[in-house]
Amino acid sequence: MMNLKRWQVKAKRFLSTGLIACMLIGMIVPTSVYAASGTVNIDYNNTIATGHPAVFGGVGNGNSNPAKIQELKDSGFKTVRVEAWIEHLLDMTNYNDYKNNVNNIQNPDNWNWSGIDSLNIWYDKGYEVMLLINGAPEWLTYSGTIAGVPKDWAVYEDIVKKIFQRYQGKVTYVEVWNEPDNQYALNLNGSPYQEGNNHPGAYNEIFYHVTNAVRSVDINKTVKLGGPALAGGTGWPAYVTYILDDSRNRDNFEFISFHVYNGTGNISNAVNDWRSWAADRGKPNLPVFITEWNDDASVQKGGDGINTTGNESISYVGIKLNDMLKVGTEGSYIFTIGEYQTGYPFWQFYDQNGNISPKIKTYRLMSNKLGLGDGDSSIKNTSYSNITSALGAINSQGEKIGVLVNSDTVDNTVSITLKNTGLANGTASIEVYEASVNNDSNTLRETKSVTVDNGTISTTISVPANSVVGFKVKGTDSRVFFYQDGNYGGTVSSGFGVGNYTLTQLVAGGAQNDWMSSLKIPNGWTVEVYQNDNFGGTKWTFTSNTGDVGANCNDNMSSVKIINNSSTNLFNTGFEDNETLPTWADSVDGINNVSGYLSGINPECSIRSISGTNELAHSGTKALMFSGTDTSTSTSFCYYKVFDVNINISTTTKLSYWFMPQTNNARYLSVDLICTDGTTLRDI
C-alpha cells in the first residue's frame, strides 16, 4: 500500500480550453429505458432559495370550529391570518359616547369580540398568528363609512391598543389595513387625503398610528409590523416609498405584504419586485408575505371549484406553493380556510356539507409527508419540461425531496435525474406519495428501487392527471451535514464530502462561523471540528450522528476535517464551494514546449464559474479549466499541481474523472498520482 502525496494533471498537445467537470467514479446509468413525456432535473448541490414553513398558511375567515381548525393543522397548515374588522367591535356606540365613556364603553370587556376571538382557538391549536388591523367604526371616520380615514387618531389608537392587548403573546405579526389601494377598502371622502386621491399618503398615516399603538404596549418589540396588504395595480411603489421616507415609520416597517389572484401566473416576479424596491430604499432582505392568494378575486368566479372545493384545486395549489417556495416567500395565506357561508359561498375551504376541499391533499403531501412544513428548507435548482411544475429541495431534516405537478387532463410519465445526491454508490430507494382525485396523500404510493452512480439517480415517476406527486430519496449518505440547533434542528448546511474545509468553505456550504450545534455523519466517517479557522485551536472529534456536541464545542466551529475511514470513495470533488478545493491554482510543475493559450498569459489550470460565461460543467456551477498552446510537433507537455491529499492507495484503488475537451487536441489529458514513496501513476 502506498500513501498518495499529490494529485496532478498532465495536459499534452492541446490548443484550446477544456473542462474537467468533476472527479467521479463510473458513469450515469438510467434505471429504465423507455421514453417519458416529461423531464425533471434536480441538482441538490445548487441552492436557489430558502423555503419557509409559513407558506402553508391561510386566512381564517368564517372558521371558529375547533375540530376543523385541528383538521387543518393535522393536514399541514402552520400559520393563520386573523382579521380584526374594527367596525364590528364598537357598532353599538357613537363618537361622543365613546369620548365620554358612556356606559363604560371604553372598557374592552364591553365590546363585541365574537368576530375576532377565534384567534384564541387558532393559537391554542398551535398556529402562528398574523393579526390584521383593519377598518374603523363608521362614527370615527371622515366618510362615515367603515373604510374611512379616522378623524380622531387618539381614539383610534386607543381602540387598536386594546385590541392588541387582548391578544398580546399570541400574535407574531401585525398587518396594517387591508387593500388600501382599493377605493372601497380605503374611502378618502372628507379626509385631508381626498384631494389628489392620495391613498398612499392616507395609508402612511394609518400605518403610523396603528404601529404606534401596538408599540405603546409591545415595548420589547416582540411582534413584527408590516403592510401594505395591497390588492395590486401599478401604483404600489408609492406605498413603500411613503413609509420608508417617513422617519416615524421606517424602523417599524418590518415586512412587506400584498395579495395575488392571478390564476396560474407567476408569483416570483412580484416577490422579487417588492424586495428590490425596498432594497433600493435601504431596506434589503425585508421578509415578503403574500397575505391573500387564490385563482381569481372576482365574486363572479369566487365560487368556482378551483377557488373552493373542486378537484382542479389539487394541482393548482401545487403550482402556487412551488412558485412561492422557489423565491423564498416568507409566508403565504390562501384565501380562505373558512367554512361554507350561506349567502357568501366564495373561496371557502369546506363545502356546504362540511367536507374539506380536495386541495388539503396537496398541503398534507408537501407540508407533512415531504417535511417542507417542519422548518426551513433548502430549495434547489430544478429544470423541467413537458410537465406543469417541479421543485427540488432538502428539508430541515436533511432529506432530499421533490415535487411534481401535472395540471393536464392526461397522465404523465416523467423522467427524473437527481444530481449530487451525496449518496453512496449502489442501491437506494425513492418513496413516492400522491395527491390526486384517487389518492389522499396519506399513505405511501410506492417505493422505487434505484441505482446511485457517482451521486446521480435516474428513474421515472408516473404523475396522474390533475395531481401532485412528491418523493423522498432514501439511501446511505456520503456527506456530513451540520445543523444550527441541537437535535438536528434549525437550518441545515449543504452536505460536505471527505476533505478539509476552512471557514470560507464552510460558510459557502451554509455552515456559518460559530454556528453548529449538532451534526450527522455517515457510518465509518470521522469529523474533526476545530475551534479556529485553518484547523487551529481546540479540536473535537465525532464518529457518529451527534444531536448534542457539548457545551464546549457548541457554536464554536470554524474549520473542519472530514475523513472516511473505510469507504471505497477515498476522495471526490466537483470543485463547488462547499467541496474540497484545489490546493494550487495555475501551478506548473514541469513544462516543455507549451505556452499560454493567449498571448500574455501562462498555461492555466484553475477553477472557473460557469455563471455568466461560456464555460461548461458536468454538474453544479464550477469546473476546473485547463488551457495552453502546444508549440512543438515532437515533444510537449505541461504538468500542473492540483491537490495535496493524504489517502492510502492500494492495488484495488480505482481512479475515475470526467473531462470535456473543447478542441480535438484538448483530448490529450490525464490525471497523475504522486506518492510519498516516489511512485507515480504514470510509471506503473
C-alpha positions in Angstrom: 0.0 0.0 0.0 1.3 3.5 -0.9 0.4 6.9 0.5 -0.7 9.4 -2.1 1.0 12.7 -1.7 -0.2 14.7 -4.7 -3.0 14.7 -7.3 -1.7 16.1 -10.6 -2.9 16.9 -14.1 -0.9 16.3 -17.2 -2.1 18.1 -20.3 -0.3 17.3 -23.6 -0.7 18.8 -27.1 -3.7 21.0 -26.6 -4.8 24.1 -28.4 -8.0 25.1 -26.7 -9.6 25.2 -23.3 -11.0 22.0 -21.7 -13.1 21.5 -18.7 -12.7 18.9 -16.0 -16.3 18.9 -14.8 -15.9 16.6 -11.9 -13.8 13.8 -10.4 -16.3 11.0 -10.4 -16.5 7.2 -10.3 -18.4 5.4 -13.0 -21.0 6.5 -15.5 -24.6 7.7 -15.0 -26.8 4.7 -15.8 -30.6 5.2 -16.1 -32.8 2.7 -14.3 -35.3 2.5 -17.2 -35.0 2.7 -21.0 -38.4 3.7 -22.1 -39.2 7.3 -23.0 -41.1 9.7 -20.8 -43.1 12.7 -21.9 -41.8 15.0 -19.1 -38.3 15.6 -17.8 -37.1 16.9 -14.5 -33.5 17.6 -13.4 -32.7 18.5 -9.8 -29.2 19.5 -8.6 -29.1 19.0 -4.8 -25.8 20.9 -4.7 -27.2 24.1 -6.1 -29.3 26.2 -3.7 -31.5 28.9 -5.1 -33.6 30.0 -2.1 -34.6 29.2 1.5 -38.1 27.7 1.8 -40.2 28.7 4.8 -42.9 26.6 6.5 -45.2 29.6 6.8 -46.1 29.3 3.1 -48.5 26.7 4.4 -50.9 29.3 5.8 -54.4 30.5 5.3 -56.9 33.3 6.0 -59.1 32.2 8.9 -62.3 34.0 7.8 -65.5 32.3 8.9 -63.9 29.4 10.8 -64.3 29.1 14.6 -64.8 25.4 14.7 -62.1 23.8 16.8 -62.4 20.4 15.1 -62.0 21.8 11.7 -59.1 24.1 12.8 -57.4 21.0 14.2 -58.1 19.1 11.0 -56.3 21.8 9.0 -53.4 21.8 11.5 -53.1 18.0 11.2 -53.0 18.3 7.5 -50.1 20.7 7.3 -51.3 24.2 7.9 -48.8 26.2 10.0 -50.0 29.8 10.2 -53.2 31.8 10.0 -54.1 35.4 9.3 -56.9 36.5 11.6 -58.7 39.7 10.5 -59.8 42.2 13.1 -62.5 44.3 11.5 -62.8 47.1 14.0 -66.3 48.2 12.9 -67.9 45.1 14.4 -66.3 45.7 17.8 -68.0 49.0 18.5 -71.1 49.3 16.3 -73.2 49.7 19.4 -72.0 53.2 20.3 -71.1 56.6 18.8 -68.2 59.1 18.9 -69.5 61.3 21.7 -70.4 58.3 23.9 -67.0 56.8 23.4 -65.2 60.0 24.2 -67.3 60.5 27.3 -67.1 56.8 28.2 -70.9 56.4 28.4 -71.8 53.0 29.9 -68.1 52.3 30.4 -67.8 51.7 26.6 -64.0 52.4 26.7 -63.7 49.2 28.7 -62.9 46.4 26.1 -64.9 43.9 28.2 -68.0 45.7 26.8 -67.0 45.3 23.2 -68.2 42.7 20.7 -65.3 40.3 20.2 -67.3 37.5 18.5 -65.7 38.2 15.1 -62.1 38.0 16.4 -61.9 35.7 19.4 -61.5 32.7 17.1 -57.8 33.8 17.2 -57.6 32.1 20.6 -58.6 28.8 19.1 -56.1 29.0 16.3 -53.4 29.9 18.8 -54.3 27.1 21.2 -54.1 24.6 18.3 -50.5 25.6 17.6 -50.8 28.1 14.7 -48.5 31.0 14.2 -50.8 34.1 14.1 -50.8 37.2 11.9 -53.3 39.8 13.1 -54.8 42.2 10.5 -55.9 45.5 12.0 -58.5 46.8 9.5 -61.2 49.5 9.2 -62.7 51.7 11.8 -66.2 52.3 13.3 -68.2 54.4 10.9 -68.7 57.0 13.6 -65.0 57.6 13.8 -64.2 58.3 10.1 -64.4 61.3 7.9 -66.5 59.5 5.3 -68.9 58.0 7.8 -68.1 54.5 6.4 -66.2 51.6 8.0 -63.5 52.0 5.3 -62.9 55.7 6.0 -59.9 57.5 7.3 -60.1 58.0 11.1 -60.7 61.6 12.2 -59.6 61.3 15.8 -56.3 59.5 16.0 -56.2 59.4 19.8 -59.5 57.4 19.8 -58.3 55.2 17.0 -55.0 54.4 18.7 -56.9 53.7 22.0 -59.0 51.1 20.2 -56.0 49.5 18.4 -54.0 49.3 21.6 -56.8 47.5 23.4 -57.2 45.0 20.5 -53.5 44.2 20.6 -53.5 43.9 24.4 -56.3 41.3 24.3 -54.2 39.0 22.1 -50.7 40.0 23.2 -48.4 37.0 23.5 -50.4 35.1 20.9 -49.6 37.2 17.8 -46.3 37.0 15.8 -47.2 39.6 13.1 -49.4 42.6 12.9 -50.5 43.7 9.4 -51.9 47.2 8.9 -55.2 47.7 6.9 -56.5 45.6 4.0 -56.1 46.6 0.4 -55.7 50.3 0.8 -55.2 50.6 -3.0 -58.9 49.6 -3.4 -61.1 52.7 -3.2 -63.8 50.6 -1.5 -61.4 49.4 1.2 -60.0 52.9 2.0 -62.5 55.7 1.5 -60.9 59.1 1.4 -64.1 61.2 1.3 -64.0 64.1 3.6 -60.4 63.5 4.7 -57.3 65.6 4.1 -56.3 63.0 1.6 -59.3 63.3 -0.7 -57.7 66.0 -2.8 -55.3 64.2 -5.2 -56.8 60.8 -4.3 -53.8 60.2 -2.1 -54.3 56.7 -0.9 -50.6 56.1 -0.2 -50.4 59.2 2.0 -53.5 58.2 3.9 -52.2 54.7 4.4 -48.9 56.0 5.6 -50.7 58.0 8.3 -52.8 55.0 9.3 -49.7 52.8 9.4 -48.1 55.2 11.8 -51.0 55.3 14.3 -51.6 51.5 14.2 -47.9 50.7 14.8 -47.6 53.5 17.4 -50.5 52.0 19.3 -49.0 48.5 19.2 -45.6 49.6 20.2 -47.0 51.5 23.2 -47.9 48.1 24.6 -45.3 45.9 22.9 -42.3 47.8 24.3 -39.9 44.9 23.8 -40.9 44.7 20.1 -41.9 41.0 20.2 -44.1 41.3 17.1 -43.2 42.2 13.6 -45.2 45.1 11.9 -45.8 45.4 8.2 -48.1 46.0 5.2 -49.4 47.4 3.0 -51.5 44.4 2.0 -52.2 45.7 -1.4 -54.7 44.2 -3.9 -52.4 45.0 -6.8 -52.3 47.6 -9.5 -49.5 49.8 -10.9 -49.2 52.3 -8.1 -47.8 50.0 -5.4 -44.3 51.5 -5.2 -45.7 54.7 -3.8 -46.9 53.0 -0.6 -43.5 51.6 0.2 -41.9 54.9 -0.7 -44.1 56.9 1.7 -43.4 54.6 4.6 -39.7 54.3 4.1 -39.3 58.1 3.6 -41.2 58.8 6.9 -38.8 58.6 9.8 -41.8 57.7 12.1 -42.5 54.6 10.1 -39.2 53.4 8.6 -38.0 51.3 11.5 -41.4 49.8 12.2 -41.8 48.6 8.6 -40.6 45.0 9.1 -42.3 43.0 6.4 -43.9 43.6 3.0 -47.3 42.1 2.2 -49.5 42.0 -0.8 -52.2 39.9 -2.5 -52.1 37.7 -5.6 -55.1 36.4 -7.6 -53.5 35.7 -10.9 -54.6 32.2 -12.0 -51.6 30.1 -12.8 -49.5 33.2 -13.4 -46.1 33.6 -11.9 -45.7 34.9 -8.3 -41.9 35.1 -8.2 -41.7 38.3 -10.3 -43.9 40.2 -7.9 -42.0 39.0 -4.9 -38.7 40.0 -6.4 -40.0 43.4 -7.5 -41.1 44.2 -3.9 -37.8 43.1 -2.5 -35.8 45.1 -5.0 -37.9 48.2 -4.4 -37.3 48.1 -0.6 -33.6 47.3 -1.1 -33.2 50.3 -3.3 -34.5 52.4 -0.4 -32.1 51.0 2.2 -34.3 48.1 3.4 -32.7 45.0 1.9 -33.9 41.5 2.8 -37.3 42.5 4.0 -39.5 39.4 4.5 -42.3 39.1 1.9 -45.7 37.7 2.8 -48.5 37.0 0.3 -51.3 37.5 2.8 -54.1 36.5 0.3 -53.9 34.4 -2.8 -56.2 32.2 -4.9 -57.1 31.8 -8.5 -59.5 34.8 -9.0 -60.6 37.7 -6.8 -63.9 38.4 -8.6 -67.2 37.4 -7.0 -68.2 36.0 -10.4 -65.5 33.4 -10.1 -65.0 33.2 -6.3 -67.3 30.2 -6.1 -65.6 28.3 -8.9 -64.1 24.9 -8.0 -60.5 26.0 -8.4 -61.1 28.7 -5.8 -63.1 26.4 -3.4 -63.6 22.7 -3.3 -63.2 21.5 -6.9 -60.8 18.7 -7.8 -58.8 21.1 -10.0 -57.6 22.9 -6.9 -55.3 19.9 -6.1 -52.8 20.7 -8.8 -53.4 24.4 -8.7 -52.3 24.7 -5.1 -49.2 22.6 -6.0 -48.3 25.1 -8.8 -48.6 28.1 -6.5 -46.8 26.6 -3.5 -43.9 25.5 -5.7 -43.6 29.0 -7.1 -43.6 30.7 -3.7 -41.0 28.3 -2.3 -38.7 28.9 -5.2 -38.3 32.6 -4.4 -38.2 32.2 -0.6 -41.5 33.7 0.2 -41.6 34.1 4.0 -45.3 33.3 4.3 -48.5 32.9 2.3 -52.1 32.6 3.2 -54.6 31.0 0.9 -58.0 32.9 0.8 -59.6 31.2 2.7 -59.5 28.3 5.1 -63.0 29.1 6.2 -66.2 27.2 6.3 -69.1 27.4 3.8 -71.2 30.6 4.4 -74.7 30.7 3.2 -75.2 33.8 1.1 -71.5 34.1 0.5 -70.3 30.8 -1.0 -67.0 32.1 -2.2 -63.3 31.0 -1.7 -64.2 28.7 1.2 -62.2 25.6 2.2 -65.3 23.5 3.1 -68.4 22.8 1.1 -72.0 23.2 2.4 -71.9 19.7 3.8 -68.8 20.3 5.9 -66.5 18.4 3.6 -63.0 19.7 3.3 -61.6 20.7 -0.1 -59.5 18.2 -2.1 -56.6 20.6 -2.1 -56.0 19.6 1.5 -54.3 16.6 -0.1 -51.6 18.9 -1.5 -51.0 20.6 1.8 -50.7 17.3 3.5 -48.2 16.0 0.9 -45.9 19.0 0.8 -46.0 20.2 4.4 -46.3 16.8 6.2 -45.1 14.0 4.0 -42.2 15.8 2.4 -41.4 17.8 5.6 -41.4 21.2 4.0 -43.6 22.5 6.8 -41.3 21.2 9.6 -38.7 24.0 9.3 -36.7 26.0 6.8 -35.7 24.0 3.7 -33.0 24.5 1.1 -34.6 24.9 -2.3 -32.5 23.5 -5.2 -32.0 24.4 -8.8 -34.7 22.5 -10.8 -35.3 22.5 -14.5 -38.2 20.8 -16.2 -40.1 20.4 -19.5 -43.4 18.9 -20.6 -44.7 19.0 -17.0 -46.6 21.8 -15.3 -44.2 22.4 -12.4 -41.4 20.8 -10.4 -39.4 21.6 -7.3 -36.4 20.0 -5.6 -35.3 20.7 -2.0 -33.6 19.4 1.1 -35.9 19.7 4.0 -35.0 20.7 7.6 -34.2 17.1 8.4 -31.7 16.8 5.6 -33.9 14.7 3.4 -33.8 15.2 -0.4 -37.3 15.6 -1.8 -39.0 16.5 -5.0 -42.5 17.8 -6.0 -44.0 17.1 -9.5 -47.2 18.9 -10.6 -49.4 17.8 -13.5 -52.4 20.0 -14.1 -53.2 18.4 -17.5 -56.1 16.1 -18.2 -53.8 13.2 -19.2 -51.3 11.2 -17.2 -47.6 11.9 -17.5 -44.6 9.7 -17.0 -41.7 11.9 -16.0 -38.0 11.1 -16.4 -36.2 12.5 -13.4 -32.4 13.0 -13.0 -31.2 13.7 -9.4 -27.7 15.1 -9.3 -25.3 15.5 -6.4 -27.5 13.5 -4.0 -24.4 12.8 -1.8 -25.5 9.1 -1.6 -23.0 6.2 -1.8 -22.8 4.2 -5.0 -25.2 1.3 -5.1 -28.9 0.8 -4.4 -31.1 3.4 -3.0 -34.9 3.9 -2.8 -37.4 6.6 -3.7 -40.6 6.9 -1.6 -43.5 8.3 -3.7 -46.6 10.0 -2.4 -49.5 11.2 -4.5 -52.2 13.8 -4.0 -54.9 13.3 -6.6 -58.6 12.6 -7.0 -58.0 8.9 -6.2 -55.2 9.3 -3.6 -55.3 11.4 -0.4 -51.5 11.5 0.0 -51.8 9.9 3.5 -50.0 6.7 2.6 -47.0 5.7 0.6 -48.0 5.1 -3.1 -44.9 3.1 -3.9 -41.2 2.6 -3.1 -38.9 2.5 -6.2 -35.5 0.8 -6.1 -32.9 2.9 -7.9 -29.2 2.9 -8.7 -26.9 5.6 -7.4 -23.9 6.2 -9.7 -21.5 8.9 -8.6 -24.2 10.6 -6.7 -26.7 10.7 -9.6 -30.0 8.9 -9.8 -32.0 8.5 -13.0 -35.5 7.0 -13.0 -39.1 7.6 -14.0 -42.2 8.5 -11.9 -45.8 8.5 -13.1 -47.8 11.7 -12.4 -51.5 11.2 -13.0 -53.7 13.9 -14.5 -54.5 16.8 -12.1 -52.2 15.6 -9.4 -49.2 16.5 -7.2 -46.6 13.7 -6.7 -43.9 14.0 -4.1 -40.9 11.9 -3.4 -38.2 11.4 -0.8 -34.8 9.9 -1.7 -33.5 7.3 0.8 -30.1 5.8 0.8 -26.7 5.8 2.6 -25.5 9.4 2.6 -21.9 10.0 1.8 -21.8 13.6 3.2 -21.7 15.3 6.5 -24.5 17.7 7.5 -24.2 20.4 10.2 -27.2 21.8 12.0 -27.8 25.2 13.6 -29.6 23.8 16.6 -29.4 20.8 18.8 -31.1 17.5 17.9 -30.8 18.3 14.2 -33.0 21.4 14.4 -32.8 24.8 12.8 -31.1 25.5 9.5 -29.1 22.6 7.9 -26.0 23.1 5.9 -25.3 21.6 2.5 -23.6 18.2 2.5 -19.8 18.1 2.9 -17.8 15.3 1.5 -14.4 14.0 2.5 -11.9 16.8 2.7 -10.5 19.7 4.7 -12.7 22.8 5.0 -11.6 26.3 6.1 -14.1 28.8 7.4 -14.6 30.3 3.9 -15.5 26.9 2.5 -17.8 26.1 5.4 -19.7 29.4 5.0 -20.1 28.7 1.3 -21.8 25.5 2.1 -24.2 27.0 4.6 -22.3 26.3 7.8 -21.8 29.7 9.4 -19.0 30.6 11.8 -19.5 29.5 15.5 -22.9 28.2 14.5 -23.0 24.4 14.6 -24.9 22.5 17.5 -25.4 19.1 16.0 -24.2 17.0 13.1 -25.0 13.9 11.1 -22.1 11.6 9.9 -22.1 8.6 7.6 -21.1 5.3 9.1 -17.3 4.8 9.2 -16.5 8.5 8.9 -14.7 10.8 11.3 -15.3 14.6 11.7 -12.7 16.7 13.3 -14.1 20.1 14.4 -11.7 22.9 15.0 -12.3 26.0 17.2 -10.4 28.3 14.9 -10.0 28.8 11.1 -7.3 26.9 9.3 -7.6 23.9 11.7 -6.3 25.8 14.8 -7.4 25.8 18.4 -9.2 23.1 20.3 -10.2 20.0 18.3 -13.3 17.9 18.9 -13.7 14.5 17.2 -17.0 12.9 16.2 -17.6 9.5 14.7 -21.4 9.2 14.6 -24.6 11.3 14.4 -24.5 13.7 17.4 -27.5 15.6 18.5 -25.7 17.5 21.2 -22.0 18.3 20.6 -21.5 19.5 24.1 -21.2 22.9 25.7 -17.5 23.5 24.7 -18.0 22.7 21.0 -21.4 24.2 20.6 -21.4 27.3 18.4 -17.6 27.0 18.3 -16.7 25.6 14.8 -14.5 27.5 12.4 -12.9 24.8 10.3 -13.4 21.0 9.8 -11.6 17.9 8.6 -13.8 15.1 7.3 -12.2 11.6 7.0 -13.7 8.4 5.5 -12.1 5.6 7.5 -13.4 2.7 5.5 -15.1 3.9 2.3 -14.1 2.9 -1.2 -14.6 6.5 -2.1 -11.3 7.9 -0.8 -11.6 11.3 -2.4 -14.0 13.2 -4.6 -14.8 16.7 -5.6 -16.9 18.7 -8.1 -15.0 21.9 -7.4 -18.0 23.5 -5.8 -17.5 26.0 -2.9 -18.6 23.5 -0.2 -16.4 20.7 -1.6 -12.7 20.0 -1.4 -11.0 22.7 -3.5 -7.6 22.5 -5.2 -4.5 23.2 -3.1 -2.9 25.0 -6.0 -4.1 27.2 -8.9 -2.3 27.6 -12.2 0.8 25.9 -10.6 3.0 24.4 -13.3 5.2 21.6 -12.1 7.0 20.7 -15.3 6.7 22.1 -18.8 8.2 21.5 -22.2 7.2 23.4 -25.4 3.9 24.7 -24.1 2.9 28.4 -23.8 -0.2 30.2 -22.8 -3.4 29.8 -24.8 -3.5 33.5 -25.5 -0.6 36.0 -25.8 0.4 37.5 -22.5 -0.9 34.7 -20.2 0.7 31.5 -18.9 -0.7 28.0 -19.1 -3.7 27.7 -16.8 -5.3 25.1 -14.5 -7.8 26.6 -12.0 -11.5 26.8 -11.1 -13.9 28.7 -13.3 -17.6 29.6 -12.6 -20.0 28.8 -15.4 -22.4 31.6 -14.3 -22.4 34.3 -16.9 -19.7 32.7 -19.0 -19.4 30.3 -21.9 -17.8 27.7 -19.7 -19.4 24.3 -19.1 -19.6 21.9 -16.2 -20.7 18.3 -15.9 -22.9 19.4 -13.0 -23.1 22.2 -10.5 -21.8 25.7 -11.1 -18.0 25.2 -11.1 -15.4 23.4 -13.2 -11.6 23.1 -13.4 -10.4 24.7 -16.6 -7.0 23.9 -18.2 -5.5 25.7 -21.2 -2.3 26.1 -23.1 -0.8 26.0 -26.6 1.5 23.3 -28.0 4.5 24.9 -29.7 6.2 21.7 -30.9 5.5 19.0 -33.4 7.5 16.5 -31.5 7.6 16.5 -27.7 5.5 18.7 -25.5 3.8 18.5 -22.1 2.7 20.6 -19.1 2.2 19.3 -15.6 0.0 21.2 -13.1 -0.1 20.6 -9.3 -3.7 20.5 -8.2 -4.4 18.7 -4.9 -2.2 17.9 -1.8 -4.0 14.9 -0.3 -3.3 12.3 2.3 -5.0 9.0 1.4 -4.0 5.4 1.1 -3.6 3.8 -2.4 -3.7 0.1 -2.8 -3.7 -2.3 -5.8 -7.6 -2.2 -5.8 -7.9 1.6 -5.8 -9.7 3.0 -8.8 -9.4 6.4 -10.3 -12.1 8.0 -12.4 -12.8 11.5 -13.6 -14.8 13.5 -16.1 -13.3 16.0 -18.6 -14.7 17.8 -21.5 -12.3 18.8 -24.3 -13.3 21.8 -26.3 -11.0 21.0 -29.2 -9.6 17.8 -30.6 -6.1 18.4 -29.2 -7.6 19.0 -25.8 -8.4 15.3 -25.5 -4.8 14.5 -24.5 -5.2 14.9 -20.8 -4.5 12.5 -17.8 -4.5 12.6 -14.1 -1.3 11.5 -12.3 -0.8 10.4 -8.7 2.5 11.1 -7.0 3.0 9.0 -3.8 5.2 9.6 -0.7 7.5 6.6 -1.7 8.3 8.2 -5.0 5.9 6.0 -7.0 3.9 7.8 -9.8 0.8 6.5 -11.5 2.3 7.2 -14.9 5.1 4.8 -14.3 3.0 1.9 -13.1 
